[in-house]
Amino acid sequence: MASNADAQAQPAGTTLMAAGAVMAAIGAISFAIALWSGDAQIAWEAYLVNLLYFLGIAQGGVVASAAFYLTQAKWGGSTPYRLAEAFAPFLWIGFILFFGLYFGRAGIFPWVLHPIAQKAAWLNTPFLFARDGIGLGLMALTSFAFIRVSRSEEARTWAVAGEEIDLPPHAIRFWAPIVAVLYAIIYSLIAFDLVMSLAPVWRSSLFGWFFFAGAFWSAVVAMALTAVVLRGRLGKENVFTNPVFMHDLGKMVFAFSVFWVYLLFAQYIVIWYGDIPVETFFIVQRVHHMPWSPLSIACVLLIFVVPFTVLMSVRAKQTPAVLGGVAMFGLIGMWLERYVLVVPSLSRDALPLGLTQLLITVGFLGAFIVCAVPGINLTARAALSGEAIGGGE
Amino acid sequence: MAARGAQTGLLYRSMNTVTIIGSFSGEGECARAVRAVRTARIDDFHTFSPFPSHKIAAAIELPKSPSRWVALVGGIAGILTGLAVTIGTTYEWRLNAGGKPLVSWPPFIVITFELMILLGGISGFLAFLFMSGVPAFESASGYNSHFGEDRFGLVVRCTKEDADGVESMLKTAGAEEVVRGV
């Protein structure tokens, strides 16, 4: 009986970790082959897209946990916190991989080979890698300081005490706002440096916000998908079988999907009204030109139209297959969104997707899975601990 | 906030009935009492709470309010109004703004969206007022001013034979005070 319970608490075991490691190896080998065989441009583009995407999920999750504390969320005991923090170890991988961009800088940043005189003080290689490296490092350190207190017994006790109205522990109240504010600042910086500077004459002050709100949403859908998968693997009695819990997760997916499209439209309409060529070219290329136009439409469908229409009813949010399906499509949509933001600036008419990109993506996914395994096991333990399972009252 | 249970009406008028008023310090206890009363198949009751309580509403299993549909119709009417106003006025007063198409959807979306929210919200609110019987000039039976401050109330109307059973039910569920009225 005890061994059975242990097996249930370790849903993501060595098999998954090994699979992730193999995937990561496949990705690394494909990346190396692409560099050697002259597909370096494609390889570096895929590297940047995946770095932004998976880093966004990992960091967005930590911010989601901080946001739960800031709103004093007790809707699922400690499980939502463990779930949101599960992907965090990838922050260190992402921090290291970021410096890999240094070797591909000539292909990625147009201003390396063709410096723009007016912007040279900001857009130059040493300063960019210094400020973004420090930013990502600071973000990872802060995130782990926060997670350490979040996983303490004191914080857990607070999250589980549903009827109490006490504030979270003092250390949490110190770290959670820092994580949230730093995220807004540093991920705006990342958006400006690693995405906007690929089209160095284009500018939008709203872009950073749009970028990190999207990353936050990708973390929320990753949480929803993980919850649906764990629900099936943890047996009858776990938090994820509680319809109230799934309803709350579904509400998060719904709400931040609307927030994403709100920021998209807020940005679009200002550029549309102004109609200044230096601003419109970025949109025109992605929305009206082949081959990017169908991809952009697919993003809006997968990130906004599908979640909004499908998850409108309570019953849909509580049906794991529906919520999981929407989350799955949302993750694909968010990947496409990052792709459409990055690649058209570099390869104007390239064939959008190929085997190289796919294998590099598999590699990043593998590394991400390896990083997520311990956190997912912690989540499973919280989900099985019996907190917030009832939900009738 | 007064929430009514399914009233049988027949019992309400009968002379052989008594009113039992339970006062609770928490919504959870009140919801538990509601569930106990419903399990005993007594359907003539209503509750008071200082704020709208999801727990009590879930215990009563109130049917969903039709005001949702009124809000939907209002919202759709808002969309149609928004489109009619924007497209209609553009055709009525043809202005070429910066060489853009006459009927340009991006700014129209804003107006259409706002009108959808406005009419949907107003119609939902009016439907809520109508459905909830506001304004009410007479307070429902068993009302006590504490139920508007920090106490939850459950008022049960039942036959004299059931009265003792109901009283003990309310006490078991955690009532602070149980009063018998006429």
Interface residues (C-beta under 8 A of the other chain):
Chain A: E163 F265 Y268 I269 W272 Y273 D275 G392 E393
Chain B: G28 A31 R32 K55 A58 G98 K100 S104 P106 P107 I109 V110
